[in-house]
Amino acid sequence: MQIITENITIEAERLTLTNQRAIYWEREDALILSDLHIGKTAHFQKHGIPIPDDILVKDLERLEALIHYFKVSKLLIVGDLFHAEANSNHQIFKSWLNTFKQLKIILVKGNHDRQSKKLMSNLKIEEVTELHMKPFLFVHDSSADTSEYFMISGHIHPGILIKGKGKQKVKLPCYQVTSKYLVLPAFSLFTGLNTHESPEDAISYAFTESTIFKFD
């Protein structure tokens, strides 16, 4: 796995975008990410769709590599850490989490996060509806929010459609940045890409395994 980075400055804060679907916030010694959707593979399996568990394992391996690479002390997750009711994927996550005893995790509750308070307490995850850490406001969905603060969110799984010669097309995940908010790509690889919701003033930072592209 290769970690490619690009620094941007928002509200006088340096944020480091990565091609691994997460942002490093130097001042807070934190990784910012969204939409892991833990439990999604087991949810599909329960309904007879043979999705392998190694999708989740690979997501967690990428997250572990980022934690070690930046040596962070906390995770700020802006929604949809989980996807469905408690299932076998949660045990995989719990076992993975046990290797990070000192890691602080704050979850901004997303529309899929419907876990019991007991489970969240057992996992030692702090759950909030929104998180204000100046100069940013962290929410799951920024589209309906009129906050005066710069918002960082997830939820829509942003992507960009790049057209090549003839009928060639490729979709890439991206970060969307406007004057009012930043939307993170879904961290999980087991998600679709929304290439339709892109504000006119948005700058998109799309990426592959080896490069980050800026599109105005």
Backbone bond lengths (Angstrom), bond angles and torsions (degrees), N, CA, C in turn:
res aa  C-N    CA-C-N  psi(-1)  N-CA   C-N-CA  omega(-1)  CA-C   N-CA-C  phi
1 M - - - 1.452 - - 1.522 110.41 -
2 Q 1.312 116.57 130.99 1.457 122.14 -179.68 1.525 109.36 -108.51
3 I 1.321 116.38 131.00 1.458 120.81 178.42 1.527 108.63 -103.85
4 I 1.332 115.67 113.09 1.458 123.14 178.04 1.530 107.33 -105.36
5 T 1.319 117.56 139.52 1.462 120.48 -175.84 1.527 111.55 -128.04
6 E 1.323 114.83 156.09 1.457 122.11 171.25 1.524 108.42 -147.43
7 N 1.314 116.70 125.34 1.460 121.83 -178.57 1.524 111.21 -87.16
8 I 1.328 115.55 135.66 1.456 121.16 171.36 1.523 107.52 -129.17
9 T 1.313 116.76 159.17 1.465 121.17 178.80 1.517 109.11 -119.26
10 I 1.325 115.37 125.64 1.461 122.28 178.39 1.517 108.21 -132.71
11 E 1.330 115.96 127.92 1.475 120.67 -179.66 1.532 110.69 52.13
12 A 1.322 115.73 40.50 1.475 123.37 178.84 1.531 113.39 66.42
13 E 1.320 117.41 12.56 1.465 121.64 176.99 1.528 109.83 -108.05
14 R 1.320 116.28 137.10 1.460 119.99 176.99 1.519 109.78 -88.19
15 L 1.317 114.91 123.48 1.449 121.95 175.66 1.522 108.53 -117.01
16 T 1.305 116.28 135.71 1.458 121.64 -178.89 1.520 109.50 -106.49
17 L 1.335 115.50 108.72 1.456 120.49 175.75 1.522 109.24 -76.53
18 T 1.308 116.88 145.41 1.466 120.29 175.90 1.530 109.84 -125.79
19 N 1.311 115.08 158.05 1.462 120.15 175.38 1.518 111.50 -80.85
20 Q 1.327 117.09 7.10 1.462 121.96 177.97 1.528 111.75 -108.59
21 R 1.360 115.41 24.31 1.461 121.69 168.33 1.520 114.88 71.38
22 A 1.307 117.43 29.37 1.459 121.35 176.89 1.524 109.24 -148.27
23 I 1.332 115.35 159.28 1.464 122.85 -179.66 1.525 109.29 -116.37
24 Y 1.307 115.84 137.84 1.457 121.31 172.98 1.516 108.64 -98.69
25 W 1.351 115.75 126.16 1.465 122.17 176.89 1.522 107.63 -107.29
26 E 1.319 114.90 104.46 1.462 120.65 -172.07 1.520 112.58 -59.90
27 R 1.333 117.98 -45.76 1.461 120.49 -175.50 1.524 112.89 -58.90
28 E 1.318 116.32 -37.39 1.462 120.63 -176.69 1.518 112.95 -98.03
29 D 1.338 116.85 0.73 1.460 120.46 -179.71 1.531 109.79 53.59
30 A 1.348 115.13 47.81 1.462 120.14 -171.31 1.517 112.46 -134.43
31 L 1.321 114.71 151.72 1.456 121.91 167.01 1.521 108.12 -99.20
32 I 1.327 116.39 136.59 1.460 122.27 176.57 1.523 107.45 -112.66
33 L 1.313 116.87 127.52 1.448 120.64 -179.36 1.524 110.03 -152.42
34 S 1.321 115.81 172.07 1.461 120.10 -175.75 1.520 110.64 -151.64
35 D 1.330 115.11 155.53 1.469 121.65 167.93 1.536 114.31 58.88
36 L 1.326 115.17 60.89 1.466 118.94 172.43 1.525 110.93 -79.67
37 H 1.330 117.09 -29.67 1.467 122.64 177.34 1.531 112.45 53.43
38 I 1.331 115.64 47.94 1.461 120.11 176.24 1.531 109.07 -65.21
39 G 1.294 115.90 131.36 1.457 121.57 -177.73 1.512 112.79 104.91
40 K 1.315 117.11 -8.04 1.470 119.85 -176.72 1.522 111.84 -68.67
41 T 1.329 117.18 -42.49 1.466 118.74 -178.79 1.526 110.94 -64.67
42 A 1.342 117.23 -43.79 1.461 120.31 179.46 1.528 110.93 -66.49
43 H 1.316 116.80 -33.18 1.471 121.34 177.04 1.529 110.34 -62.64
44 F 1.325 116.38 -43.10 1.459 120.12 178.31 1.530 110.53 -67.32
45 Q 1.331 116.33 -40.56 1.467 120.38 179.26 1.529 110.72 -60.44
46 K 1.326 115.70 -39.78 1.461 121.23 -179.77 1.525 111.31 -60.33
47 H 1.337 115.22 -29.74 1.454 120.00 -179.13 1.539 112.47 -99.22
48 G 1.343 115.08 21.27 1.452 120.26 171.35 1.511 116.21 84.39
49 I 1.350 117.15 10.84 1.461 120.52 179.74 1.521 108.21 -102.27
50 P 1.340 119.53 116.25 1.469 122.62 -172.10 1.529 113.50 -77.32
51 I 1.318 116.06 80.24 1.465 121.62 176.66 1.529 108.02 -98.79
52 P 1.328 119.62 125.18 1.468 120.98 -176.99 1.524 113.22 -71.07
53 D 1.342 116.28 145.28 1.464 121.88 178.73 1.521 112.66 -67.24
54 D 1.347 117.16 -18.70 1.461 117.75 -175.78 1.527 112.31 -67.97
55 I 1.334 118.40 -10.91 1.466 120.40 173.08 1.521 109.14 -62.47
56 L 1.340 116.44 -48.38 1.467 120.71 177.71 1.525 110.44 -64.61
57 V 1.310 117.61 -42.59 1.468 121.02 -179.41 1.521 110.53 -58.54
58 K 1.321 116.78 -42.43 1.467 120.56 179.92 1.534 111.29 -67.10
59 D 1.331 116.90 -37.50 1.469 119.71 175.76 1.527 110.54 -61.04
60 L 1.326 116.14 -44.20 1.461 120.46 -178.82 1.528 111.33 -69.49
61 E 1.310 117.37 -32.51 1.466 120.45 175.84 1.527 110.60 -64.73
62 R 1.335 116.79 -41.09 1.465 120.04 177.10 1.524 110.95 -64.28
63 L 1.327 116.10 -42.07 1.463 119.78 179.38 1.525 110.79 -64.20
64 E 1.322 116.95 -41.57 1.462 120.54 178.20 1.530 110.93 -61.90
65 A 1.326 116.91 -41.30 1.465 120.37 178.79 1.530 111.17 -62.83
66 L 1.322 117.21 -39.50 1.463 120.72 178.53 1.523 111.39 -67.00
67 I 1.330 116.46 -40.95 1.472 120.49 178.68 1.529 109.98 -59.43
68 H 1.316 116.98 -44.84 1.466 120.54 -179.62 1.531 111.45 -71.82
69 Y 1.313 117.39 -37.60 1.463 121.22 -177.60 1.526 111.33 -62.80
70 F 1.339 116.36 -45.48 1.465 120.41 -178.15 1.526 113.16 -94.25
71 K 1.342 116.10 -9.02 1.473 122.02 179.30 1.536 110.78 55.36
72 V 1.309 116.43 50.98 1.461 120.90 -175.71 1.521 111.84 -83.91
73 S 1.319 114.65 159.58 1.463 120.84 178.34 1.518 112.14 -108.84
74 K 1.345 117.24 -8.85 1.466 118.77 -179.39 1.519 111.73 -149.68
75 L 1.327 114.33 156.09 1.459 123.51 172.74 1.516 108.34 -116.39
76 L 1.330 116.58 130.20 1.457 122.36 172.10 1.519 106.50 -109.79
77 I 1.319 116.67 109.96 1.459 121.62 -174.90 1.526 108.44 -109.08
78 V 1.340 116.24 116.30 1.463 119.00 -173.74 1.538 111.17 -94.74
79 G 1.314 114.92 56.91 1.449 120.89 168.99 1.510 116.69 102.76
80 D 1.328 113.28 152.72 1.461 124.18 178.24 1.520 112.77 55.37
81 L 1.330 114.08 47.65 1.460 119.17 168.09 1.525 108.64 -61.45
82 F 1.327 115.09 -41.18 1.461 121.51 178.62 1.524 110.11 -108.21
83 H 1.326 114.94 165.15 1.465 119.81 -179.54 1.521 112.33 -117.79
84 A 1.328 116.45 -37.05 1.460 119.64 -172.46 1.528 109.49 -144.04
85 E 1.320 114.64 -172.33 1.461 120.47 178.90 1.524 109.97 -60.39
86 A 1.343 115.61 165.59 1.463 120.60 -179.62 1.522 110.10 -56.08
87 N 1.337 115.61 130.89 1.465 120.14 178.99 1.530 108.65 -150.94
88 S 1.314 116.95 -169.28 1.472 120.93 -173.39 1.526 112.57 -62.08
89 N 1.326 118.41 -28.27 1.465 120.99 178.91 1.524 111.62 -62.52
90 H 1.319 116.49 -30.25 1.452 119.96 -178.83 1.525 111.52 -65.56
91 Q 1.340 116.94 -34.19 1.452 120.43 177.60 1.527 110.79 -68.55
92 I 1.338 116.77 -37.46 1.473 120.40 175.33 1.524 109.85 -60.26
93 F 1.327 115.82 -44.59 1.467 120.62 179.85 1.526 111.01 -65.47
94 K 1.329 116.70 -42.77 1.463 120.28 -179.48 1.525 111.18 -61.21
95 S 1.324 116.65 -43.09 1.468 120.75 178.96 1.521 110.45 -63.63
96 W 1.327 116.67 -40.93 1.469 121.14 177.69 1.521 110.32 -63.76
97 L 1.319 116.38 -42.19 1.459 121.44 -176.90 1.527 112.33 -65.79
98 N 1.316 116.72 -28.03 1.466 120.78 -178.67 1.525 112.78 -64.20
99 T 1.325 117.48 -15.81 1.465 120.21 178.86 1.526 111.97 -84.86
100 F 1.337 116.65 -3.61 1.466 121.36 -178.09 1.528 109.85 -123.94
101 K 1.310 116.27 67.59 1.461 122.01 -174.07 1.528 113.13 -61.70
102 Q 1.331 118.03 -33.68 1.456 121.40 -174.32 1.532 113.23 -97.32
103 L 1.299 117.08 3.68 1.458 120.52 -176.27 1.524 110.46 -81.44
104 K 1.323 116.80 124.28 1.462 121.46 177.13 1.519 108.85 -89.22
105 I 1.334 116.59 132.15 1.464 120.97 -179.54 1.521 109.56 -123.73
106 I 1.313 115.63 124.62 1.460 121.36 174.96 1.521 107.57 -117.01
107 L 1.315 115.78 125.78 1.460 121.85 -179.94 1.525 110.07 -110.89
108 V 1.329 115.89 120.70 1.459 120.92 169.16 1.527 105.85 -83.94
109 K 1.289 116.42 115.54 1.466 121.61 -169.62 1.526 111.99 -59.92
110 G 1.343 115.58 129.66 1.451 121.86 177.51 1.522 111.42 -105.01
111 N 1.319 116.81 178.64 1.456 120.40 -176.35 1.524 113.32 -68.19
112 H 1.333 118.04 -19.48 1.466 120.69 177.96 1.525 112.64 -95.89
113 D 1.324 117.56 -8.24 1.471 120.82 -175.41 1.526 110.08 -84.01
114 R 1.334 114.89 92.42 1.465 120.77 -177.13 1.526 111.14 -124.51
115 Q 1.297 116.14 32.88 1.461 120.40 -178.21 1.524 110.84 -79.89
116 S 1.311 114.95 158.53 1.465 119.93 -178.87 1.523 110.72 -70.69
117 K 1.319 115.59 153.01 1.464 120.71 176.54 1.526 110.41 -61.89
118 K 1.332 115.97 -31.65 1.464 120.08 179.18 1.525 110.74 -64.03
119 L 1.338 116.32 -44.57 1.468 120.04 178.89 1.516 110.79 -62.63
120 M 1.339 116.99 -45.63 1.457 120.26 -178.78 1.528 110.64 -63.06
121 S 1.325 116.42 -37.46 1.465 120.28 177.61 1.525 111.10 -66.35
122 N 1.337 116.12 -41.11 1.470 120.12 179.16 1.523 111.25 -64.19
123 L 1.327 115.93 -34.49 1.459 120.32 178.84 1.524 112.52 -83.01
124 K 1.325 115.98 -7.16 1.475 123.26 -179.58 1.528 111.16 59.81
125 I 1.336 114.23 43.98 1.457 121.06 177.51 1.522 108.64 -107.64
126 E 1.312 116.61 126.38 1.464 121.24 176.96 1.529 108.51 -83.76
127 E 1.328 116.84 125.58 1.458 121.38 -176.36 1.529 110.13 -113.32
128 V 1.336 116.54 129.20 1.461 122.10 179.96 1.527 108.71 -134.55
129 T 1.331 117.06 162.44 1.465 120.21 177.47 1.521 111.57 -84.26
130 E 1.317 117.01 -29.22 1.454 123.09 172.22 1.516 107.74 -156.77
131 L 1.315 116.15 161.65 1.468 120.05 -174.91 1.522 109.09 -136.11
132 H 1.320 115.75 120.50 1.461 120.13 178.56 1.527 108.60 -105.29
133 M 1.322 115.11 111.78 1.460 121.89 174.05 1.522 105.41 -127.57
134 K 1.313 115.45 101.55 1.463 120.31 -173.24 1.523 111.29 -49.81
135 P 1.332 116.24 134.04 1.462 129.18 8.36 1.533 113.97 -96.40
136 F 1.343 117.24 17.50 1.453 119.95 -171.93 1.524 111.98 -110.55
137 L 1.327 114.79 153.02 1.453 122.39 169.28 1.523 106.41 -117.96
138 F 1.320 116.42 120.61 1.460 121.76 179.96 1.524 109.67 -96.20
139 V 1.315 116.08 122.40 1.463 122.47 178.08 1.525 107.66 -136.09
140 H 1.328 116.32 163.99 1.472 117.68 178.02 1.523 111.09 -78.02
141 D 1.324 116.14 -44.25 1.458 121.42 -176.44 1.522 108.66 -126.68
142 S 1.322 116.67 113.46 1.466 120.78 -176.88 1.516 113.35 -88.62
143 S 1.332 118.42 -7.62 1.463 120.93 -170.85 1.525 113.67 -65.73
144 A 1.334 117.01 -30.40 1.462 119.64 -177.40 1.531 112.22 -105.42
145 D 1.298 117.11 11.84 1.464 121.33 -175.97 1.522 110.51 -103.18
146 T 1.310 116.04 137.28 1.474 121.14 -179.99 1.528 110.68 -115.81
147 S 1.284 116.30 32.69 1.460 120.65 -176.59 1.522 111.70 -61.34
148 E 1.332 115.10 150.44 1.461 120.56 175.61 1.525 111.09 -77.67
149 Y 1.331 117.22 -13.32 1.458 121.46 -178.56 1.533 110.63 -91.08
150 F 1.314 114.96 156.49 1.459 119.93 174.66 1.530 107.97 -71.41
151 M 1.329 116.18 126.56 1.459 120.76 -174.02 1.531 111.80 -101.36
152 I 1.314 114.27 144.27 1.459 121.97 172.69 1.522 107.05 -121.83
153 S 1.336 116.09 125.94 1.459 120.28 -171.94 1.517 111.22 -144.64
154 G 1.336 114.95 -176.92 1.454 122.47 175.79 1.517 108.98 -136.50
155 H 1.321 116.00 -124.48 1.455 125.30 168.31 1.530 115.55 78.99
156 I 1.323 119.31 -47.50 1.468 119.06 -170.08 1.530 113.60 -91.94
157 H 1.339 118.10 -4.19 1.474 121.91 178.48 1.535 111.21 53.44
158 P 1.329 118.57 59.79 1.466 120.25 -172.51 1.526 113.37 -65.29
159 G 1.327 113.59 144.81 1.456 121.10 176.20 1.511 109.43 -145.47
160 I 1.308 115.95 170.11 1.464 121.07 179.64 1.521 108.28 -130.32
161 L 1.331 115.74 141.35 1.459 121.76 179.56 1.518 108.69 -102.29
162 I 1.317 116.33 120.74 1.458 121.98 -179.60 1.527 108.06 -109.56
163 K 1.327 115.90 124.33 1.458 121.02 -178.35 1.531 110.09 -100.13
164 G 1.326 114.90 131.82 1.457 120.12 178.38 1.513 110.73 -106.29
165 K 1.302 115.88 -153.22 1.462 120.21 -179.95 1.530 110.42 -71.24
166 G 1.322 114.95 143.38 1.458 119.57 178.26 1.518 111.43 62.60
167 K 1.319 115.37 -125.89 1.464 120.57 -178.59 1.527 112.76 -99.54
168 Q 1.308 115.95 11.85 1.459 119.15 -178.19 1.535 110.87 -69.69
169 K 1.316 115.15 129.83 1.457 121.63 177.85 1.522 109.20 -142.26
170 V 1.325 115.74 146.56 1.453 120.03 175.57 1.524 108.63 -139.67
171 K 1.321 115.57 138.34 1.455 121.33 176.62 1.524 109.14 -104.85
172 L 1.331 116.08 133.64 1.459 121.19 178.28 1.524 109.85 -128.28
173 P 1.318 117.83 143.69 1.467 119.88 173.46 1.522 109.29 -68.66
174 C 1.326 116.20 157.07 1.462 118.71 -178.42 1.523 111.61 -154.91
175 Y 1.323 114.38 164.12 1.454 123.08 166.16 1.525 106.64 -95.67
176 Q 1.318 117.78 135.97 1.458 121.92 174.40 1.524 108.93 -107.82
177 V 1.327 116.53 126.64 1.462 121.19 -178.52 1.526 109.45 -125.25
178 T 1.326 116.20 124.41 1.457 121.56 174.37 1.525 108.07 -121.46
179 S 1.316 116.52 -174.50 1.465 120.36 178.88 1.525 112.18 -71.55
180 K 1.346 117.34 -13.88 1.458 120.84 -174.85 1.524 114.26 -116.64
181 Y 1.330 116.94 -21.96 1.458 117.64 -176.45 1.522 112.01 -158.15
182 L 1.330 114.02 164.04 1.463 123.41 173.74 1.521 107.52 -125.87
183 V 1.329 116.73 130.04 1.461 121.42 177.68 1.521 108.83 -110.42
184 L 1.328 115.64 127.47 1.459 121.36 -179.78 1.520 111.25 -84.07
185 P 1.325 116.68 151.18 1.470 119.48 169.83 1.524 109.47 -70.59
186 A 1.306 117.16 158.10 1.464 120.15 173.35 1.523 109.03 -63.84
187 F 1.318 116.60 134.44 1.464 119.20 -179.68 1.529 110.93 -72.31
188 S 1.317 116.71 -39.59 1.463 119.26 -178.79 1.520 111.37 -68.09
189 L 1.322 115.30 140.42 1.463 120.61 175.55 1.525 111.47 -75.85
190 F 1.341 116.18 -15.13 1.460 121.25 -178.28 1.535 110.15 -93.69
191 T 1.336 115.94 57.96 1.461 122.17 178.44 1.529 108.23 -143.60
192 G 1.315 115.33 157.55 1.458 119.44 174.86 1.521 110.60 -83.80
193 L 1.339 115.67 177.22 1.457 121.36 178.99 1.526 109.35 -119.52
194 N 1.312 115.75 131.50 1.462 121.63 176.95 1.522 108.32 -97.04
195 T 1.319 116.20 105.65 1.469 120.67 -178.88 1.526 111.89 -101.07
196 H 1.323 117.26 10.72 1.467 120.80 -174.34 1.527 113.62 -103.90
197 E 1.334 117.81 -25.21 1.458 120.58 -176.65 1.526 110.58 -99.33
198 S 1.319 115.92 89.10 1.461 121.39 178.75 1.524 109.23 -136.44
199 P 1.336 118.14 107.48 1.465 121.16 179.91 1.526 111.18 -58.91
200 E 1.317 115.98 153.59 1.464 121.11 -177.16 1.518 112.61 -59.86
201 D 1.330 117.50 -34.27 1.465 119.80 -176.80 1.522 112.96 -92.15
202 A 1.339 116.86 10.52 1.466 119.62 -175.75 1.519 112.19 -77.92
203 I 1.321 114.88 140.18 1.457 122.40 166.56 1.522 106.14 -102.60
204 S 1.316 115.98 128.37 1.457 120.29 -179.21 1.524 109.79 -107.51
205 Y 1.318 115.20 132.47 1.463 121.70 174.28 1.525 107.12 -110.35
206 A 1.318 116.03 95.02 1.457 121.69 178.75 1.526 109.17 -89.00
207 F 1.323 116.11 163.96 1.468 117.69 -174.94 1.519 111.32 -155.07
208 T 1.319 112.99 158.41 1.462 122.78 172.19 1.528 106.87 -125.15
209 E 1.302 116.94 -168.34 1.461 120.33 177.97 1.528 112.33 -70.34
210 S 1.332 117.54 -13.86 1.463 118.70 -175.19 1.525 115.19 -128.03
211 T 1.335 118.29 -5.36 1.461 120.09 -172.81 1.526 110.83 -151.63
212 I 1.351 114.84 152.44 1.465 122.23 169.56 1.534 106.93 -116.96
213 F 1.337 116.81 128.68 1.462 122.98 -178.73 1.527 109.61 -110.10
214 K 1.317 117.25 141.38 1.469 121.81 175.44 1.513 108.95 -107.22
215 F 1.340 115.95 127.44 1.459 122.21 177.99 1.524 109.16 -122.31
216 D 1.327 117.83 117.91 1.464 121.80 177.45 1.515 110.02 -83.02
